[in-house]
Amino acid sequence: MKKKQTLSVSMMDQQQALYSALSARDRKFDGRFFVGVSSTGIYCRPVCSARTPKIENCTFYPSAAAAELAGFRPCLKCRPELAPGLALIDLGNRYAQVAVQLIEQGYLSEHSCEQLATRLGISDRHLRRIFAEQLGASPIDYAQSHRLLQAKRLLMDTALPLSEVAFAAGFGSLRRFNELFKARYRLIPSALRSAAARHGGTASSGLIFHLGYRPPYDWPRMLAFLQARAVNGVEHVAGNQYWRSIAVQQGGVAYCGWVSVQPDEARNRVRVEVAPALSRVTTEVLRRIRQLFDLDAAPDRIADALGSLVADAPGLRLPGCVNSFEQATRAILGQLVSVKMAAIFAGRIAQNWGTPLAQPNGSITHVFPEAAKVAQLQPEELRPLGIQLKRAAALIEMARAVTEGRLQLDNVLDIEQGIKALTALPGIGSWTANYIAMRAWSWPDVFLAGDYLIKQRFPGMTPRQIEQYAERWRPWRSYATLHLWHNGGWVPSTDAEMVIVK
């Protein structure tokens, strides 16, 4: 273990603040930092129920990777792999945001750190410096810790064979998995599984997981939002449970299946059931579920920025997606029609050109078609579904741009340029492009000033004046948009802060 460093006055103040959060088991800090305990050699989440260690035995880290790099092993009680992640906006550097997304999708399993830097348009040295500042670890160390924690989750929560665990966690070989697991955790994988089995940690189905979030969370509004937009054959909401199909491409193989999600509000987590057909890609499936349900959001920071606007629903989250092309398609189909009709159109496309599930689950029967499939269509083929020719042409052109590499819909580095690339396509206007950025890219700072309902909240103001007013809500304007949609009783402030551009 690394020797503890001498602390400056400012570092001591920060350590005391973090220790206070640890002592209070403050859930808003869950996943934002981890604590290594020198007396045990273990690192924990700040909400761990174990007895609070003495402050002189604590070292605080910005990521699990940093704690593991310092020689600490993950706690088997609070399980760091179950903690909420960091929201994109928490990683203030955009390069770090996209790099983390790519790493968690397995980019470094097939590429080098230098290639990752090239993908981002920066030098390898600059990328390493960013990771050291933001996460306290190198990209390689971060990737290794991420894989190990996902493997630990699979070992403790499933009965998958060790070889399947290694593959699903992103390791290229069982030997490499065993070596790194022993080196980092000083345990053999089978011993960890035996311990979990003795404590009843393995679910009977073998494919049930739990994902944490920071409360509060407005589940009724989230589920109502998804239910109103549910695509027949692809999604279904009943009560407090959500089902959908999902497809993941990995190693040239398409894995298709279904997932179900159900909140466990008493424990600030969700229960996720994953179809056996997706067992080899569970890490990516769980990442997409986190994005869809915005589980990594920091509601306290959002509330601080939005003020009275969040009073009506402090737990409101930004609905994301599990497939950026699917979400972009649905945004285009939603132009000039109702939410319900857009969902009907999307369902008809899924039924006609989607991939049928080999093992459907009730009403979940198809996976939404890929861009390459839609790119082969002609606008006239969508006309019998009720879709206008202009809308069909716009959709097919977007699919062709994605297929040909002219349009990037995943891991977009420059959001503004991404929006410009969308609006450069025929039939995609500013509202649609910004809505895609908000939902498909989970970008927290999109404001739909020209939206009909938003304009109603600001009577007598032009879209430009509304945009000026919304500047106070940066960098959480996507959340402000959602709150304005849901809060019909809110009225703009007339205090001295408001500056109207004439």
N, C-alpha and C positions, 0 to 999 in steps of 0.2 A: 504494500500500500504506500502511496506517496506521502511524504512528510508534510504536515500541515504548514502552510505558509504564514509568515508574520503579517498581521492584518493592520491596515491603515485605519485612521479614525472613521473615514467614510465607509470602509468595508466592514468595520465593527458595527456601525449603525445599521448597515444593510443586513448583517448577520443577525442582529438583535430583532429586526423587523421580521425576518424569515422565521426565526425561532418562535416569535410570538404567534405567527400564523400556524406553525407546527403545533404549538402548545394548545391552541384553540381548535385544532383540526378543522380549520376554515376551508370549506369545500370550494370556494372560489379560487383557491390556489392549487387545487388538485391538478396535477399534470404540468403546472407552470414551473415547478422546481421539484427536485428530489433531495433527500437528505441521506448522506452517508454517515453511519455510526461507527466510530473507530473501535469501540469496545466489543462490537459484534462482527464487524466486517461486512455488514449488510446495508443496503440502501433501501429507503422506503418512500412511499408517497406521503405528503403532509397530512393525509387523513388516516394514516395507519392507526389502528386501534390498540397497538402495543403500547406499553408504558413509555411515556415521553423521556427520551434520554437527556442527560445533562448537556448543557450548551457547549461545554468544552469538548464533548465527544462528537459534536456535530460538524459536518462540512456540507455546504449546500451547493448544488449543481444545477445548471440550466436544463439539463437533459439526462435521460437514463444512460445515454452513451457516455457522457462525461463521468458519471458515477462509476460505470463499469471500467472505464479507462483508468480510473484511479484505484482500481482493485477491489471494488465492492461488488457483492453478489446481490441479486434481486430478492426482496423479501417474499417468502412463501405465504405470508398472511395477507398483506395488502395487495400483493401482485401488481407491480408497476405496469405490466402490459395491459392492465384493465383501466388505467387512468385515461381521462380525456386527453387528446392531443392538443397541440398548439394551433390556434386558428391562423389562417394565412396572414392576417394583419398583425399578429403577435410577432411574426418574423418580419421585422420592419424592412429588410432588404428583399427586393423582388427576386434577385438571383437566388437567395436562400429559399424563398418560397417555392419557386419552380424546381430547384434542385431537390428539395425535400420530397416534393410530390413525385418526381421521377425516381428517386431512390426507393421510396416506399412502393412504387410500382414495379421494382425489380430492375431498374436500368443498369445498375452496377453489377448485376449478375451476368450480363452479356457484354458490358462495355467497361472501359477503363475510366479512371477519374479524369484523365486528360480529355477523353472523348466527351465526358459530361460537361467539362468546362467549355469545350468547343461548341457543344449543343447550345450553351447559354451565351456564347459570344464573348467569353472572358478567358483570361489565362488560368492555368491550373493553380498557380501561386495565389492569384486573387481569390479563387474559389475556396482554397484552403483557409485563407485569412478570414473570409466571411464566416465560414463554419466555426472557426476557432472563437470568433467574437460572439456569434449568435448562440452556438450550441456547445461550445467547450470541447469539441471533438472534430476530427477530420471527417471528410465525406465517407472514407472507407470505414472508419470506426463507427460512424453513425449507422451505416448500412449493416455492418456486422451485428451491432446491438439490436437493430430493428429485426433482423432475421432471427437472432437468438430468442428475443422476447416473443416473436410470433411462434417459434418452435415450442417454447415453454408453454404458451397458451394451448397449442394443439396437444402437447403431451398431457396437460392437466385436464383438458376439457373433452378429449376425444379418445377413442380406442384405435385410432389409425396406426398402422404399422410404422416403425421408426423410419423406414425408407420413404414412406408417404409423407411423414412429418417433415423430413429433411427437404424433400422436393417442394412441398406446399409452402415452406417457409422461405424458399428461394435459394437453397444450397444446391450446388451442382453435383455433389456426391455425398453419400452417407458417411464416408471416411472423413471428409472435410467438416461435416456437421459434428461428428463425434469429437474430433480434435479440438475444435473451437469451443464447443460446449464444456469439455473438461477443462480447458485452459482458462476460460472466463468464469465459470460457475463452480469449478472444482467438484463437479458431480458427473456421473455418467447419466445419460438421458433416461435409461431404464430405471435407475434408482429414483429419479424424480417422479416418473410415472407410478412406480410402486407406492411411493408416499401419497400421491394423489388418490390412488385407488383405496388405500386404507382409510382415507378420510372421506370417501364417497364423492371425490371431485369429478369423476367421469360421468357424463350424462348418458342415459340409457341409449339414446339414439346415436351417440357419438358425434353429432354435428350441431350441438347447441352451444352458443357462445353468449357472452355478456359484454356490452360496451358501456363504459361510464360516460356521464356528462355532468356539467356543473349546473346546479339548480339556480333559479327556477326554470322550468320548461313548460310551455303552454301546449300540452299534447292535444287538447280538443281542437284548437285552431289549426295545428299542423295537420292532424288527420283529416279535418274537414277540408282543408286546402287540397290535399292529395286526393280525397274522395271525389271532389267536384271535377277533378281533371283526370280521373282514373281511365285508362285505356282498356277497352274490353279485350280480354284474352291475355293482356300483359300485366294489368294491375287490378287489385281488388282491396277494398277497405270494408271491414265489418266490425262494428263496435270499436274497440281500441287495438285492433290488430290489422296489420298491413301485409299484403302478399304482392309479390311481383316476380316476373321472370328476369333473368340476367344472363349475359353471355360474356365470357372472358377469353381473349386470345392469348395463348402462352406457348412459346416454343413451336409455333406453327400449327397448333391444335386449338380448335374452338370448343370450349367447355360451356355447355348450356344447362340451365336448371332453374329452380325457383328458390326464393328466400321468403321468410316471414319475419316480421318485426313486431314486438309487443313491448310497450313500456312497463318498467317495474319502478314506479315512482317512489315507493318506500325506500328503495336502495339507490336512487338516482342513477339508474342504468336501464338498458334495453336488453331484452332477450331476443337473440337472433337465431333462427333455425335455418340451416343451409342444407339444401338437397345433397344427397350422397354424390350425385353426378358432378358437383362442384368442389368435392373434397380436395382436389389438387390445387385449387386456386382460392382457397378460403381467405388467405391473407388479402388478396385483391378485392374479393367480395366484401369483406368487412371494411376495408378502406372506403369503398364506394358507398356502403351504408352510412358510414360516418359522414360522408359528404352530403348524401341525400337528406339526412336528418339534422345536419348542422350540429353534430354532437360536440364539436370542439370549440364552439362559441364561448365567449366570456361575457355573460349577461350583465355583470356588474360594470364592465367598461362601456358596454353599449348604453346602459342606463345613465351613466355619468355624462356621456356625450349627448344623448337625446333629451335628457331632462324630463319635463312634464309629458312629453309625447309618449313615453313608455308606461305612464302610470296605469293606463287601462289594461295593459297586457305585458308585464315585465319579462315574461318568459317566452315571448314571440321569437321564433327562429326563422332563418332564411332557408326555404326549401331548395335543395340542390338537385342533383340528378345522378343516375348511375351510368348514363351514356350521353355524351355531349351531342352526338349526331341526332339521337332520338329527341333530345330536348330542343335542339335547334329546329328540327322538323316540326315539332309541335308548336313552336313559336310562330313559324311561317303559316301553318294551318290555322292559327288563331287570329290571323289578320281579318278584321271586319266581320267576324262571326262571334257567336257567344262561346263561352268557355265550354259548355256542354257540347256544342256542335263541333268544336275543334277536337275534343276527345273522341267523338264519334268518327270523324274523318281519320284520326290516327288509328283507331281500332280497325277500321276497314282496310287501311294500308297493312297493318300487322297481319290480319287474316289472309290477305291476298298474297303478300310477298314476304311475310315473316317466316322464321324457322319454327316448325312445330316441335314442341318438347317431346323427347322420347318417353319421359315419365311426367306427364302433366299433374298438376295439383289442383283439383277442383276446376275453377274457372280460369286458372292460369295455364294457358295452352300453347302460347307462342312467344318467341323472342322477337322483338322489333327488328325489322330488316336493317342490314348494314348499308352504309353509303354506297358501296360498290353495286349492290343489288338495285337500289333506287336509281343510280346513275344510268342504268341500262334501259330505263323506261322512257316512254314518250308522253308528253302532256295529255294527249288524247286518251291514254290508258287510265288516267286518274279521273277523267271527266265523268264516267259512269258512277263513281263513288260520291258525286256531288261536289267535287272540288273544282273551283273555277280554273280555267285554263291558265290565266296569268299566275295564279297561286301555284298550280302544278308545275309550270315552267320554272318559277323561282326555286321551288323545292328541288327539282331535278338538276338545275344548274348548280345549286349549292352542293348537291351530292357529287356531281362531276368534279367540281373544284376540290372537294375533299379527296376524292379518289385519285385525282391527278397530282395532288400535292400543292395545288395553288392556294388552298385555304387550310389553315391549321385550326382545329377545334379542340385539341387536347393540349394541356400544359402550355398555354399561351403565355409567352413571356411579357410582351408589351400589350396591355389591355387596350389602350387607346388605338394602337395600330391594328389590333384584332378587330375592334369595332369598325374601323375604317375599311378593313378588308371585307367585312360583311356588307357594309352599305355600298361598296363598289359593285356588288353583285346585283343583277336586275331583280326588282321586286322585293328587296329588303331595305326597309327604311330605318330611320334612327331609333324609333321605339323598339322595333323588333330586334335590332342589333344590340341595343342596351339591355333588353330583357334576356337575350341569350347570354350576355356577359354576367348578368346577375344570377341566373339559374344554372346555366351549363358550366360556367367557370367559377361559380360561387364567389364572385367578386363583391366585397362588402360595401363598395363606395359608388354604386350606380344610383342615379336619381332620375326618375322618369317624369321630368317636369311637364312634358306635353301630354301625359296620360289624362284621359277624360275625368276619372275619379279624383286624381290629384288636383287637377285644376278646380274642381268643385270645392276643395278644401281651402282654396285661396281666392275667394271671390274678388273680382275687380283687378286681379293681378295678371300680367302677361307671363308666358312661360319663362322669359328671361328674368323677370322680377322674382318669380318663384324659385328659379335656380339660384339667384343671389341670396334669397332668404335661406335656402337649404345649405349654403356654405357653412353655416354654424354646426351642421351635423356631420361634417367630415371627421373621420374616414368611414362613417357608418351609414351613409345615405341609402344604401339598399334596405337596411333595417328601418330607416325613417319612411321609405316608400311603403313597406309592409304595414307599418303602424298607421300610416295615413289611410291606407286601404281599409283597415279594420276599425279605425276610430272615427266614426262619423261625428262625434261630439267635440272633437278638437278644433280650436280656432287659433289662427296665427297670433303671435305676440305683437304688441305695438310698442314694446319698450325701446329704450335708446339703442339697443344692439341692432335693431332692424335697419338695414340700409336698402332703400329701393332704388334700382337703376332705372332711369327714365330715358 
